[in-house]
Amino acid sequence: MAQRNRHWMQIHEAAVLLVLEKGLAATTIDAITAAAGVSRRSFFNYFPTKEDAVLGTREPWLPEEEWEEFLSSKLAVLPRTARLLAAVLNTSTQAGEGFRKRREMVRVFPELRRRTHVHVQAAEQLVATALIERLKPHQAALLAHELPNHPGAQHALVLLAGTITRYAFTEDPEEFARDWQSAVARASAVFGSLLHPVPR
């Protein structure tokens, strides 16, 4: 694992240095692999695209422990789904210093933003698929109790969860990188108060 992390970091750092020196368009995967001292095959074992190597991102996945947390949580379905989506999104990124580097690279090279959107869409699709395909019948019945009887309800739920997650991120990106669970909980409370206003 230590060697895998070292190779991942070598490729990422080489990509960042080359892009800052030559620009995104002029930096090739061959140049990155040469600078990192790895083969093309090794490159693709770690990063699906050049842009991912520059950003330090990877394809998101659904961690089993987060799925189990979703199933056992006592939270209402919307904040629970927002929390699950944020957890999936975080699998594609590196927090802390990685977050700051990524923001700077996107600022300097705005075209990298497209790749971050691809990861957001992939994370939303993973969560939507899990809600439709992975719930056992008794779990689906519990979820159905909280959702309207409409064929698009799960899709709408994931879209709302995505909005909450994006709101949590845009309100304070540094805090989201440091403590995404608290940021999503606060954002969920704001949306909850909008969706279910208390009469005055």
N, C-alpha and C positions, 0 to 999 in steps of 0.2 A: 504493500500500500504506500509506503514512504517513497519508493522508487516511482510509482505511478504519479503521486502528487508532485514529485520533483520534475518529471517529464512534462506534466501538464503545465507547471509554472515556467519551465524553460521555453516551451512553445509560445505561451501567452506573452511572456516578457519580450521574446524576440519579435513577435508580431507587433507589439506596441511600439518598440523602438524603431522598427523599420517603417511603420506607418507614419510616425512622427517625423522621421527623416525624409521619406520619399513621397508620402501621401498614400491614401488608400488605394487609388486606382493603379499606381505604379508598383505596389507591393504584391508580389505573387506568393502562392503557396510554396513554390520551389525556393524562393528567397527566404521565406520563414523557416522552412525545414533545414536549409543550409546554415542559417544563423543559429538555429537551436541545436544543430547536430543530431537531427533525427531523420528518419526516412519519411516519404510521403505516406506510406502505410501507417506508420506511427502517428503522424499528424491526424489522419482520419479516425484513428482509434480514440482520439481525445476531442476533436472538434469537427463538426459536420461542414463548416464553412470557414473561409478566411475571416469573415466578419465576427464569427464566434470566437476565433482565436484572439482577435483584437479586443473584443469586449470581455473575454473570460467567461463566456456563457456556454451552456450545453443544452441539449434537449431536456425539457422538464419530464418528471415522472411522478407517479403517485405513490408516496411512501406508505407502506402498510400500516405503520403505527399511527399516521395521520388519518387514514381511512377508519381504523378502529376507533380513534378518538371521535371522529365524526359520528360514527354509529352509536357510541355510548354517551355522547354529550347530552346534557340537559338543556343546552341553549335552544332557543327557537331556531327554526330551520334556516332562516336567512342569515343571521350572524354565524351560524354553524357552517354554512356553505361558504361564506366569505372567508372564514378562517381556513377551511380546507383549500380553497383556491389560492390563498396567499402562501400556504405551505407548499403547494405544488409549484407555484411561481418561484419560490425560493430555492427549489432544487436545481433550477437552471442558472443560478447566479452564485457569486461569492460575496459574502457580506463584508463589512468593515472596509479595509483599504481597497478591496476589489470594487466595492460600490462607488467609492470616490473616483477611482480611475475610470470606471465605466462612464460616469456622468461627464467627466472631463473629455473623454474620447468622443462621446456623442455631441458635446458642445462644439468641439473642433471639427468633427466630421458628422454633420447632421444626417447624412445618408445612412449611418449606422442605426438610426432610430427604427428603420424598417425591420431590421433583424430583431430588435427587441419586441416589436409588435407581433412578429411570427411566434415568438416564445409565449407571449400572452395568449394568443389565439390557441396555441397547442395546449397550454395549461387549461384554458376554458373547455376545450374539447375533451381532455382527459377527465375532468370533473363531470361534464355532462354525460359522457359515456358511462362513467362509474354509477351515476345516479340512475341511469336507465338499465344498465346491463348487470351490475354487480350486486344490487340489493336482493337479498333473499325475500321470498314472499311475505314473511311476517314483518321484515324491515320496511319493505315497500308499502305495506299497509299502514305502518306508523307514519311514514313520510306523507302518504296520501291524506292522512288525517290533518296535516298542516298545510297542504297545498290545495288550490282550487281544482275542481274536477274538470280539467281542460287538457287536451293532448299536448299543448305546448308549455305546460306549467313548469316542467323541469328546465326547459330551455330558458324560459323567462327568469327562473330562479338563478341560474348561472349568470345570466346577463346582469341581473341586479347585484349579485355577489361581486361580479367584476367591477361594477360601478363603485361599490363600497371599497373594494381593494384599491382601485385607482385613486379614489378620494383620500384614503388613508395615506397613500404614497405622496400625492401632490401636496397635502397639507403640511407634511414635514418629512421629506425624503431621508434626512439623516436619522430621525427617530425610527422610521420604518425599517431602515437598514439595521439599526441597533436593537429594536424590540418590536418586531412586526406584530406579535400577538396583541400587545397593548394598543398599538396603533389601529389595528383592525377592530378591536373591541370598542374603542372610542368612536370610530367611524360608524360602526354598526349601531351604536346608541343614537348618533345623530340621525341616521336614516330611519331608525325605528321611531323616533319622535316625529319625523315627517310623515311616515306611512300610517302611524297611529297617534295622531295629535291628542293631547289631553285637553278636554274642553276647559275654557277659562271663564 
